[in-house]
């Protein structure tokens, strides 16, 4: 067979193979194009409601942490030991004492300290005060200052930054008026400030009494100046009337 005939047969074979390949390809099913998954979206109203609930839940979680929730408090309570529970109970019981009762006791305490001392500095009519057989005392009205008071301010209290006569008059009448105001709860803060000034005057001439008495007097007076007289006072009544 000549070369031309062989070449022709070879070309016919390649054409047949090509035709068979095309037919097989046409018979193979084409894969379907992958369709993207469609995710259902909520309506605008539902989305807004979800956003509001999420924001509210975040605010509640922030303002009320788990430690302050009921379950958190229960777990904390179970973890506490008996001494801690006893101390907490004692503190809670002490917290039930009204401040007005404490303030009244402090006012009476400081008033009687200065009032009794002031009675020895003045002279005048003596008024007896009796309460059946349980209480008996007397009250000296401040008509004049005793001569012994002037002598005391000229000698023992000479270091005060005031003339002795002026200081004697001021201390004598202040020791009568300010304690009365303190007990009544009238102008309580002003009266406490006045007694605090007198305490400072005593410190100038008796610095050794600072740690034994004066520092405690000053602490009590500062409490009354800071917190006020409480409910059992004329100041409270006047303030209530003025609000109405």
ROKOLBA-927194 format. One line per 3 residues: number of its first residue (from 1); their letters; for each residue x, y, z of C-alpha. Coordinates in Angstrom, 1 decimal, decimal comma, padded with zeros to 4 digits, always signed. Example, Ala and Ser with C-alpha at 12.3 -4.5 7.8 and 13.67 -1.06 7.14 Angstrom:
BEGIN
1	AS	+012,3 -004,5 +007,8 | +013,7 -001,1 +007,1
//
This chain:
BEGIN
1	XXX	+000,0 +000,0 +000,0 | +001,3 +003,4 -000,9 | +002,1 +006,1 +001,6
4	XXX	-000,8 +008,2 +000,3 | -003,4 +005,4 +001,0 | -002,0 +004,9 +004,5
7	XXX	-002,3 +008,6 +005,3 | -005,8 +008,6 +004,1 | -006,8 +005,7 +006,3
10	XXX	-005,1 +007,3 +009,3 | -007,1 +010,5 +008,7 | -010,4 +008,6 +008,4
13	XXX	-009,7 +006,8 +011,7 | -009,0 +010,1 +013,5 | -012,2 +011,5 +012,1
16	XXX	-014,2 +008,5 +013,3 | -012,7 +008,7 +016,8 | -013,5 +012,5 +017,0
19	XXX	-017,1 +011,8 +015,8 | -017,5 +009,1 +018,5 | -016,1 +011,4 +021,2
22	XXX	-018,6 +014,2 +020,3 | -021,5 +011,7 +020,4 | -020,6 +010,4 +023,8
25	XXX	-020,2 +014,0 +025,1 | -023,7 +014,8 +023,8 | -025,2 +011,8 +025,6
28	XXX	-023,6 +012,8 +029,1 | -026,1 +014,9 +031,2 | -024,8 +018,4 +032,0
31	XXX	-024,5 +019,2 +035,8 | -027,0 +021,7 +037,0 | -025,5 +025,0 +038,1
34	XXX	-025,3 +025,4 +041,8 | -028,0 +027,6 +043,1 | -027,2 +029,8 +046,0
37	XXX	-029,1 +029,0 +049,2 | -031,9 +031,5 +049,9 | -032,0 +032,6 +053,6
40	XXX	-035,3 +033,9 +054,7 | -035,0 +037,4 +056,1 | -037,3 +038,7 +058,9
43	XXX	-039,6 +041,6 +058,2 | -038,6 +045,1 +059,3 | -041,0 +045,0 +062,2
46	XXX	-039,6 +041,7 +063,5 | -036,1 +042,9 +063,0 | -036,8 +046,1 +065,0
49	XXX	-038,4 +044,0 +067,8 | -035,4 +041,7 +068,0 | -033,1 +044,7 +068,2
52	XXX	-035,1 +046,3 +071,0 | -035,1 +043,0 +073,0 | -031,4 +042,6 +072,6
55	XXX	-030,7 +046,2 +073,8 | -033,0 +045,7 +076,8 | -031,4 +042,5 +077,7
58	XXX	-027,9 +044,1 +077,5 | -029,0 +047,0 +079,8 | -030,5 +044,6 +082,3
61	XXX	-027,4 +042,5 +082,4 | -025,3 +045,6 +082,8 | -027,3 +047,2 +085,6
64	XXX	-028,2 +044,0 +087,4 | -025,1 +041,7 +087,3 | -025,5 +038,0 +088,2
67	XXX	-023,9 +038,6 +091,6 | -026,9 +040,7 +092,5 | -029,5 +038,4 +091,1
70	XXX	-031,5 +036,1 +093,3 | -029,5 +033,1 +092,2 | -026,3 +035,0 +092,7
73	XXX	-027,3 +036,1 +096,2 | -028,3 +032,6 +097,1 | -025,0 +031,2 +096,0
76	XXX	-023,2 +034,0 +097,9 | -025,2 +033,3 +101,0 | -024,4 +029,6 +100,9
79	XXX	-020,7 +030,4 +100,6 | -020,7 +032,6 +103,7 | -019,4 +031,2 +106,9
82	XXX	-021,2 +031,5 +110,3 | -019,1 +034,3 +111,7 | -019,7 +036,4 +108,6
85	XXX	-023,5 +035,8 +108,9 | -023,4 +036,8 +112,6 | -021,5 +040,0 +111,8
88	XXX	-023,8 +040,9 +108,9 | -026,8 +040,3 +111,1 | -025,4 +042,5 +113,8
91	XXX	-024,7 +045,3 +111,3 | -028,2 +045,1 +109,9 | -029,7 +045,3 +113,4
94	XXX	-027,6 +048,3 +114,2 | -028,7 +050,0 +110,9 | -032,3 +049,8 +112,1
97	XXX	-031,6 +052,4 +114,9 | -033,0 +055,8 +113,6 | -030,6 +058,6 +113,2
100	XXX	-033,0 +060,9 +114,9 | -032,7 +059,0 +118,1 | -028,9 +059,1 +117,9
103	XXX	-029,0 +062,8 +117,2 | -031,3 +063,5 +120,1 | -028,9 +061,6 +122,5
106	XXX	-025,9 +063,5 +121,1 | -027,6 +066,9 +121,4 | -028,6 +066,2 +125,1
109	XXX	-025,1 +065,0 +125,9 | -023,3 +068,0 +124,5 | -025,9 +070,4 +125,9
112	XXX	-025,6 +069,2 +129,5 | -021,8 +069,3 +129,3 | -021,7 +073,0 +128,4
115	XXX	-024,8 +074,0 +130,3 | -023,6 +072,6 +133,7 | -020,3 +074,4 +133,2
118	XXX	-022,0 +077,6 +132,2 | -024,2 +077,6 +135,4 | -021,1 +078,1 +137,5
121	XXX	-020,2 +081,2 +135,5 | -023,4 +083,2 +136,0 | -025,5 +084,4 +138,8
124	XXX	-029,2 +085,2 +139,0 | -032,5 +083,8 +140,2 | -032,5 +080,1 +140,8
127	XXX	-035,5 +078,1 +139,5 | -036,1 +074,7 +141,0 | -037,0 +071,9 +138,6
130	XXX	-038,5 +068,7 +140,0 | -040,1 +065,6 +138,4 | -041,9 +063,7 +141,1
133	XXX	-039,2 +062,0 +143,2 | -037,0 +060,9 +140,2 | -035,5 +064,1 +139,1
136	XXX	-034,6 +067,2 +141,1 | -032,4 +070,1 +140,1 | -032,3 +073,9 +139,7
139	XXX	-031,7 +076,4 +137,0 | -029,8 +079,7 +137,3 | -031,0 +082,4 +135,0
142	XXX	-028,1 +084,5 +133,5 | -028,7 +087,9 +135,0 | -025,1 +088,7 +135,4
145	XXX	-021,6 +087,2 +135,1 | -019,9 +086,3 +138,3 | -016,7 +088,1 +139,4
148	XXX	-014,9 +084,7 +139,6 | -015,6 +084,3 +135,9 | -013,9 +087,5 +135,0
151	XXX	-010,9 +086,5 +137,2 | -010,8 +083,1 +135,4 | -010,6 +084,7 +132,0
154	XXX	-008,0 +087,2 +133,2 | -005,7 +084,4 +134,5 | -006,4 +080,9 +133,1
157	XXX	-007,9 +082,0 +129,8 | -005,6 +085,0 +129,2 | -004,2 +083,3 +126,1
160	XXX	-007,4 +083,7 +124,2 | -007,3 +086,1 +121,2 | -010,1 +088,2 +122,9
163	XXX	-010,1 +090,8 +125,7 | -010,8 +088,9 +129,0 | -014,0 +090,8 +129,7
166	XXX	-015,5 +090,3 +126,3 | -014,5 +086,6 +126,3 | -016,1 +086,2 +129,8
169	XXX	-019,4 +087,7 +128,7 | -019,5 +085,7 +125,4 | -018,6 +082,4 +127,0
172	XXX	-021,0 +082,8 +130,0 | -024,1 +083,6 +127,9 | -023,2 +081,3 +125,1
175	XXX	-022,9 +078,4 +127,6 | -026,5 +079,1 +128,6 | -028,2 +079,9 +125,3
178	XXX	-026,5 +077,4 +122,9 | -027,2 +074,3 +125,0 | -030,9 +075,3 +125,2
181	XXX	-031,0 +075,7 +121,4 | -029,3 +072,3 +121,0 | -031,8 +070,5 +123,2
184	XXX	-034,8 +072,1 +121,4 | -033,3 +071,4 +118,0 | -033,6 +075,1 +117,1
187	XXX	-030,9 +076,5 +114,9 | -029,1 +073,3 +115,7 | -026,2 +073,6 +113,3
190	XXX	-025,5 +077,2 +114,3 | -025,5 +076,2 +118,0 | -023,2 +073,2 +117,3
193	XXX	-020,8 +075,6 +115,5 | -020,8 +077,9 +118,4 | -020,0 +075,1 +120,9
196	XXX	-017,3 +073,9 +118,5 | -015,7 +077,4 +118,7 | -015,9 +077,2 +122,5
199	XXX	-014,2 +073,8 +122,3 | -011,4 +075,3 +120,3 | -011,1 +078,1 +122,8
202	XXX	-010,7 +075,5 +125,6 | -008,0 +073,8 +123,6 | -006,0 +077,0 +123,4
205	XXX	-005,7 +077,2 +127,1 | -005,9 +073,4 +127,9 | -004,2 +071,5 +125,1
208	XXX	-003,7 +068,5 +127,4 | -007,4 +067,9 +127,3 | -007,4 +067,3 +123,6
211	XXX	-007,2 +063,5 +123,7 | -009,2 +063,0 +126,9 | -012,3 +065,1 +126,1
214	XXX	-012,1 +067,8 +123,5 | -011,6 +065,5 +120,5 | -014,7 +063,6 +121,4
217	XXX	-016,7 +066,8 +121,8 | -015,6 +068,0 +118,5 | -016,5 +064,7 +116,8
220	XXX	-020,0 +064,8 +118,2 | -020,5 +068,4 +117,2 | -019,3 +067,7 +113,7
223	XXX	-021,8 +064,9 +113,3 | -024,6 +067,3 +114,3 | -023,3 +070,0 +111,9
226	XXX	-023,0 +067,5 +109,1 | -026,2 +065,5 +109,5 | -028,5 +067,9 +111,3
229	XXX	-030,7 +067,5 +114,4 | -033,0 +064,7 +113,1 | -036,8 +064,5 +113,2
232	XXX	-037,1 +065,3 +116,9 | -036,3 +068,9 +116,6 | -037,9 +072,3 +116,0
235	XXX	-035,7 +072,7 +112,9 | -037,5 +069,7 +111,3 | -040,9 +071,1 +112,2
238	XXX	-040,1 +074,5 +110,8 | -038,7 +073,0 +107,6 | -041,8 +070,8 +107,2
241	XXX	-044,1 +073,8 +107,6 | -042,1 +075,9 +105,2 | -042,3 +073,2 +102,5
244	X	-046,1 +073,2 +102,8
//
